Amino acid sequence: MDSVQGEPAPSRGERIQAAEHEAAKQRLLAQAEAERIPAEETTRALPDRRWRHGQ
């Protein structure tokens, strides 16, 4: 088991810090999801003329 018998409960500050950490993680995940490019868009074939443009 992870918990140790006799270990003091987390202090109020530790609980607040853990809650803030979790909230920050959720914000990052939400931002990453909002910026995510769908796989369909990254695998779409481009017309040949676009690739030849620089030649």
C-alpha positions as CSV (number, residue, x, y, z in Angstrom):
1,M,0.0,0.0,0.0
2,D,1.1,3.6,-0.6
3,S,-0.1,5.1,2.6
4,V,2.1,4.7,5.7
5,Q,0.4,4.1,9.1
6,G,0.9,7.0,11.4
7,E,1.7,9.5,8.7
8,P,0.1,12.9,9.4
9,A,-2.8,14.0,7.2
10,P,-1.8,16.6,4.5
11,S,-1.8,20.1,5.9
12,R,-4.2,22.7,4.6
13,G,-1.5,24.3,2.5
14,E,-0.6,21.0,0.9
15,R,-4.2,20.3,0.1
16,I,-4.6,23.7,-1.5
17,Q,-1.3,23.3,-3.5
18,A,-2.5,19.9,-4.7
19,A,-5.9,21.4,-5.8
20,E,-4.1,24.2,-7.6
21,H,-1.8,21.7,-9.3
22,E,-4.7,19.6,-10.5
23,A,-6.5,22.8,-11.8
24,A,-3.4,23.8,-13.7
25,K,-3.1,20.4,-15.2
26,Q,-6.8,20.5,-16.3
27,R,-6.2,23.9,-17.9
28,L,-3.2,22.6,-19.8
29,L,-5.1,19.6,-21.0
30,A,-8.0,21.8,-22.1
31,Q,-5.7,24.1,-24.0
32,A,-3.8,21.2,-25.7
33,E,-7.2,19.7,-26.8
34,A,-8.3,23.1,-28.1
35,E,-5.1,23.4,-30.2
36,R,-5.0,19.8,-31.3
37,I,-5.1,19.3,-35.1
38,P,-7.4,16.4,-36.1
39,A,-5.6,13.5,-37.6
40,E,-7.7,13.8,-40.8
41,E,-6.2,17.2,-41.4
42,T,-2.6,16.1,-41.0
43,T,-2.9,13.1,-43.3
44,R,-4.8,14.8,-46.1
45,A,-3.1,14.5,-49.5
46,L,-2.1,17.7,-51.2
47,P,-2.5,18.3,-54.9
48,D,0.8,17.8,-56.9
49,R,0.9,21.4,-58.0
50,R,1.5,22.6,-54.5
51,W,4.6,20.4,-54.1
52,R,6.0,21.5,-57.5
53,H,5.5,25.2,-56.7
54,G,9.1,25.7,-55.5
55,Q,10.7,24.0,-58.5
